[in-house]
Amino acid sequence: MREEGTGKREAGRGGMRAAGRRRLRVSPGKAGVFVTCLIPLAYVAWKFWRDKLGANPIRELEIETGLWTLRMLAVTLAVTPVRRATGWNWLAKYRRMLGLFTFFYATVHLSMWTGVDWFFAWGDMWGEIVKHKYILIGMLTWVIMVPLALTSTPGAVRRLGKRWTTLHRLVYFAAMTGTVHYLWAVKKDTFFPLVYLAVFATLLGYRVIFARRRSRPAAIARSDAPVAA
């Protein structure tokens, strides 16, 4: 009996180790996407190290990390339209990673402002937030992204069910507020902020049109259903 119990425990441990190895196994594709997403940060760090960020490097760090947040967000939101247009369903497995990297760059962007620019002077930062509406809406954008990042796990998807989809539609609102943050920050040179705004509006428009087309057959089926006497 004792040997049998020992054998069961060993088998259980072996199964746990095998499950752990499966969880730790990363596909070459995901590893490649992970490294690619870190290249912009490495490039910005190199520019800072080589003193290539101009006369105001802190300001440039804030601009660079903010722009890469918008770029990562645009790529993340483009995954579904590209997948549906091309049939490249394998793109879907990278969407969560791209979304998390969007939040990562947004957090780095915020950290540049709070830690490097203002050295965590909370009172002075609060005065800036109240004074400048572009900072306020930038903070709002980051706050919106927090629950999206926290609920990006498969477990959160299972627990929230349909509510997960409703919650993650906020990403489009974050895209718009983030672009407005950029637009209000630059004030005069508005060409590139308007380009981003057009990109996000197009992606949102695609989402709305696709949702309406998908719901139309269901509405027709309900209207054609026989009415019980």
C-alpha positions as CSV (number, residue, x, y, z in Angstrom):
1,M,0.0,0.0,0.0
2,R,2.8,2.3,0.9
3,E,4.6,1.7,-2.4
4,E,1.4,2.2,-4.3
5,G,0.8,5.6,-2.6
6,T,4.4,6.6,-3.3
7,G,4.0,5.7,-6.9
8,K,0.8,7.8,-7.2
9,R,2.5,10.8,-5.6
10,E,5.5,10.4,-8.0
11,A,3.1,10.1,-11.0
12,G,1.3,13.3,-9.8
13,R,4.5,15.2,-9.5
14,G,5.6,14.0,-12.9
15,G,2.3,15.2,-14.4
16,M,2.7,18.6,-12.7
17,R,6.2,18.9,-14.0
18,A,5.1,18.0,-17.5
19,A,2.2,20.6,-17.3
20,G,4.7,23.2,-16.1
21,R,7.0,22.5,-19.1
22,R,4.1,22.8,-21.5
23,R,3.2,26.2,-20.0
24,L,6.8,27.4,-20.2
25,R,7.1,26.3,-23.8
26,V,7.1,29.4,-26.1
27,S,6.6,29.1,-29.9
28,P,9.2,30.7,-32.1
29,G,6.5,33.0,-33.5
30,K,5.6,34.4,-30.1
31,A,9.2,34.8,-29.2
32,G,9.8,36.7,-32.4
33,V,6.9,39.0,-31.8
34,F,8.0,39.6,-28.2
35,V,11.5,40.6,-29.3
36,T,10.2,42.7,-32.1
37,C,8.0,44.7,-29.7
38,L,11.0,45.4,-27.6
39,I,13.0,46.9,-30.5
40,P,11.5,50.4,-30.3
41,L,12.3,50.6,-26.6
42,A,15.9,49.4,-27.2
43,Y,16.2,52.0,-30.0
44,V,15.0,54.8,-27.8
45,A,17.3,53.7,-25.0
46,W,20.2,53.7,-27.5
47,K,19.4,57.2,-28.7
48,F,19.4,58.3,-25.0
49,W,22.7,56.6,-24.3
50,R,24.3,58.1,-27.4
51,D,22.9,61.6,-26.6
52,K,20.8,61.7,-29.8
53,L,17.6,63.0,-28.3
54,G,18.3,66.7,-28.8
55,A,18.5,69.5,-26.3
56,N,15.6,68.2,-24.2
57,P,16.0,64.5,-23.9
58,I,13.4,64.0,-21.3
59,R,10.8,65.6,-23.5
60,E,11.9,63.5,-26.4
61,L,11.6,60.3,-24.3
62,E,8.0,61.3,-23.4
63,I,7.2,61.9,-27.1
64,E,8.9,58.7,-28.3
65,T,7.2,56.4,-25.8
66,G,3.9,58.1,-26.3
67,L,4.1,57.6,-30.1
68,W,5.0,54.0,-29.7
69,T,2.0,53.5,-27.5
70,L,-0.3,54.7,-30.3
71,R,1.6,52.6,-32.9
72,M,1.3,49.5,-30.8
73,L,-2.4,50.2,-30.2
74,A,-3.0,50.7,-34.0
75,V,-1.2,47.4,-34.8
76,T,-3.3,45.6,-32.1
77,L,-6.6,46.9,-33.4
78,A,-5.6,46.1,-36.9
79,V,-5.1,42.4,-36.2
80,T,-8.8,41.4,-36.5
81,P,-9.5,43.3,-39.7
82,V,-6.4,42.0,-41.4
83,R,-7.2,38.5,-40.2
84,R,-10.7,38.6,-41.6
85,A,-9.6,40.2,-44.9
86,T,-6.8,37.8,-45.6
87,G,-7.8,34.6,-43.8
88,W,-4.6,34.7,-41.7
89,N,-6.2,33.3,-38.6
90,W,-2.8,32.7,-37.0
91,L,-2.6,36.4,-36.3
92,A,-5.2,36.1,-33.5
93,K,-2.7,34.4,-31.2
94,Y,-0.5,37.5,-31.1
95,R,-3.3,40.0,-30.4
96,R,-3.1,39.6,-26.6
97,M,0.7,40.1,-26.5
98,L,0.4,43.2,-28.7
99,G,-2.2,44.6,-26.4
100,L,-0.1,44.0,-23.4
101,F,2.9,45.7,-25.1
102,T,0.6,48.7,-25.8
103,F,-0.1,49.0,-22.1
104,F,3.6,48.5,-21.4
105,Y,4.6,51.4,-23.6
106,A,1.8,53.5,-22.1
107,T,3.1,52.8,-18.6
108,V,6.7,53.6,-19.7
109,H,5.4,56.9,-21.2
110,L,3.6,57.7,-17.9
111,S,6.7,56.8,-15.9
112,M,8.8,59.2,-18.0
113,W,6.5,62.0,-16.9
114,T,6.0,61.0,-13.3
115,G,9.4,59.7,-12.4
116,V,11.9,61.3,-14.7
117,D,10.3,64.6,-15.5
118,W,8.7,65.4,-12.2
119,F,10.5,63.1,-9.8
120,F,7.2,62.0,-8.2
121,A,6.4,65.5,-7.0
122,W,2.7,64.5,-6.6
123,G,1.5,68.0,-5.6
124,D,3.1,69.7,-8.6
125,M,1.9,66.9,-10.9
126,W,-1.6,67.3,-9.7
127,G,-1.4,71.0,-10.4
128,E,-0.3,70.2,-14.0
129,I,-3.1,67.7,-14.5
130,V,-5.7,70.3,-13.4
131,K,-4.1,73.0,-15.5
132,H,-3.5,71.1,-18.8
133,K,-6.4,69.1,-20.2
134,Y,-4.1,67.1,-22.5
135,I,-2.4,65.6,-19.4
136,L,-5.8,64.9,-17.9
137,I,-7.1,63.0,-20.9
138,G,-3.7,61.2,-21.1
139,M,-4.2,60.0,-17.5
140,L,-7.7,59.0,-18.4
141,T,-6.4,56.9,-21.3
142,W,-4.0,55.0,-19.1
143,V,-6.6,54.4,-16.4
144,I,-8.9,52.9,-19.1
145,M,-6.2,50.6,-20.2
146,V,-5.5,49.2,-16.7
147,P,-8.5,46.9,-16.4
148,L,-8.0,45.8,-20.0
149,A,-4.4,44.7,-19.2
150,L,-5.5,43.0,-15.9
151,T,-8.2,41.0,-17.6
152,S,-6.2,39.9,-20.6
153,T,-5.6,36.4,-19.2
154,P,-7.5,33.3,-20.3
155,G,-8.8,32.9,-16.7
156,A,-10.3,36.4,-16.8
157,V,-11.9,35.7,-20.1
158,R,-13.6,32.6,-18.7
159,R,-14.7,34.3,-15.5
160,L,-16.1,37.4,-17.1
161,G,-17.8,35.6,-20.1
162,K,-19.7,38.0,-22.3
163,R,-18.8,40.9,-20.0
164,W,-15.2,40.5,-21.1
165,T,-16.1,41.5,-24.7
166,T,-18.1,44.5,-23.4
167,L,-15.2,45.6,-21.2
168,H,-12.6,45.3,-23.9
169,R,-14.6,47.4,-26.3
170,L,-13.2,50.3,-24.2
171,V,-9.9,49.9,-26.1
172,Y,-11.5,51.9,-28.9
173,F,-12.4,54.7,-26.5
174,A,-8.8,54.6,-25.2
175,A,-7.6,54.9,-28.8
176,M,-9.6,58.0,-29.3
177,T,-8.7,59.6,-26.0
178,G,-5.0,58.8,-26.5
179,T,-5.1,60.4,-29.9
180,V,-6.8,63.5,-28.5
181,H,-4.1,63.6,-25.8
182,Y,-1.5,63.7,-28.6
183,L,-3.5,66.3,-30.6
184,W,-3.8,68.7,-27.6
185,A,-0.2,68.2,-26.6
186,V,1.3,69.3,-30.0
187,K,-1.2,72.2,-30.4
188,K,0.0,73.5,-33.8
189,D,1.6,70.7,-35.7
190,T,-1.6,68.5,-35.9
191,F,-0.9,66.5,-39.1
192,F,0.3,63.3,-37.5
193,P,-2.3,63.3,-34.6
194,L,-5.0,63.7,-37.3
195,V,-3.5,60.7,-39.2
196,Y,-3.7,58.6,-36.1
197,L,-7.2,59.8,-35.5
198,A,-8.2,58.8,-39.0
199,V,-6.6,55.4,-38.6
200,F,-8.5,54.7,-35.3
201,A,-11.7,56.0,-36.7
202,T,-11.4,53.7,-39.7
203,L,-10.7,50.7,-37.4
204,L,-13.7,51.6,-35.2
205,G,-15.9,52.0,-38.3
206,Y,-14.9,48.6,-39.6
207,R,-15.8,47.1,-36.2
208,V,-19.3,48.8,-36.3
209,I,-20.0,47.7,-39.9
210,F,-18.9,44.1,-39.2
211,A,-21.0,43.9,-36.1
212,R,-24.1,45.2,-37.9
213,R,-23.6,42.8,-40.8
214,R,-23.2,39.9,-38.4
215,S,-26.4,40.8,-36.5
216,R,-28.5,41.3,-39.6
217,P,-29.0,37.6,-40.4
218,A,-30.0,36.9,-36.8
219,A,-32.5,39.7,-36.9
220,I,-34.0,38.4,-40.2
221,A,-34.1,34.8,-38.8
222,R,-36.1,36.1,-35.8
223,S,-38.5,38.0,-37.9
224,D,-39.1,35.0,-40.2
225,A,-39.7,32.6,-37.3
226,P,-43.3,31.4,-37.0
227,V,-45.5,33.0,-34.4
228,A,-47.1,30.6,-31.9
229,A,-50.8,30.6,-32.0
